[in-house]
Amino acid sequence: MIKILHTADWHLGKRLQEFSRLEEQKLVLEEIIDIADQENVDLILLAGDIFDTFNPNHEAVELLYKTLRKLSKNGERPIIAISGNHDSTQFVEAPDPLARELGILFYSRYDSIIPTGNLDSGIEITKSESGFVELKLPNFDFPIRVILAPYANETLLKTYLGEGDREAEFKEVLQEKWKQIANKNCDENGVNLFVGHFFFMKEGTTPEAEPESERPILHVGGTQALFTKNIPSQIQYAALGHLHRYHSVGHEHCPVVYSSSPLAYSFSEADQEKKVVLIDAEPNQAVTYKAIGLKQGRPLYRMTFQKLEETLSWLEENPYCFVEITYVTEHSIDAATRKAIMKAHDGIVNLIPQIKNPQGQEGYHLKVEDLGKDMSHLFQLFYKSEKGQEPNEELMGIFREVISQSNEA
């Protein structure tokens, strides 16, 4: 039985507004390395969004290479890493010739074919074609087959899939491509895996929300999200990246699982426990898998307060976190209150006033349709939100005079 670790969406180099997350990323990646070692993992699957930008800074690049060297145990443990929608296909594959000697296989372009042959570590790449690789590990008498499905935009997918029937949806054409690969290479004598970075859902269910920090890829090549049924029936486990919450999409014939990002990267992820997935697999048998929670990194909280004392007390009790504070007040947050709150904690990302009128009713919240209204109308809405009543005509006259002088200037 082979042990496989599934992780994804590292987003190395990502910031939370002005806050760097690099030190947290170092800690959580060390935690992932420790888990892989403690669990005696044989193979790592990294399912895309390795970096957060197409042109990552050198600290992020250095962190990736140092992490993968340790994670691969200097070449003893193979790693298969695909690109996601945040990654540059050229940048991800650039180190592949050197990395391959450590058993680290980068794959980002469907026109790439991983060279076959023996590596110094004893790992053998026995078969390879566009979108597929087969490995033979020294301690196992069966091969490991992996269908590779890195993110690709519409142009790249057309290059890979061909024009074909213009009426056919890309998910159907991808399904056929994957089926052809599986029929050719994935029999019951090996472990058959799928690693992809796309938006998958079970047909007939409500799509999972994409995180605030993520670039949406709900529409792939002009078609809707891919379905779990598009994955070939020979596959025993589908390791996915893109959605940042750990969850299983469906079990039509195999687990189709998003492992989650290792850190919470937006406040929409504030209540999520981040995880990696450990899989036990052998040929012609259903896999077993379990999620292992990650503890490193600052948690993210969204908090609402009405009093300065309770705000400062909570901040003192929770020093190691990032927090978005909504502060309920009858007026704007005064300078002294703002200064006291910001000085009390080094992880305040946003401090948002929520205005209520003197009667304790919540103030008017600006709507999208209000943005097309003139300044006088917007001032009336603001005044009513602040004071709980309409401004009188004398005040409106003064406001119009100020506006007209501003326009003349």
Secondary structure as UniProt FT lines:
FT   STRAND          2..7
FT   STRAND          15..16
FT   TURN            17..18
FT   STRAND          19..20
FT   HELIX           22..38
FT   TURN            39..40
FT   STRAND          43..47
FT   HELIX           58..71
FT   TURN            72..76
FT   STRAND          79..82
FT   TURN            85..86
FT   HELIX           89..93
FT   TURN            94..95
FT   HELIX           96..99
FT   HELIX           100..102
FT   STRAND          104..107
FT   TURN            110..111
FT   STRAND          117..118
FT   TURN            120..121
FT   STRAND          124..129
FT   TURN            130..131
FT   STRAND          132..136
FT   TURN            138..139
FT   STRAND          144..149
FT   HELIX           154..161
FT   TURN            166..167
FT   HELIX           170..185
FT   TURN            188..189
FT   STRAND          191..196
FT   STRAND          200..201
FT   TURN            203..204
FT   TURN            212..213
FT   TURN            221..222
FT   STRAND          226..227
FT   HELIX           228..230
FT   TURN            233..234
FT   STRAND          237..240
FT   STRAND          247..250
FT   STRAND          256..258
FT   HELIX           267..269
FT   TURN            270..271
FT   STRAND          275..281
FT   TURN            283..284
FT   STRAND          288..293
FT   STRAND          300..305
FT   HELIX           308..317
FT   STRAND          322..329
FT   HELIX           335..343
FT   STRAND          348..356
FT   TURN            358..359
FT   HELIX           368..372
FT   HELIX           375..387
FT   HELIX           393..408
//
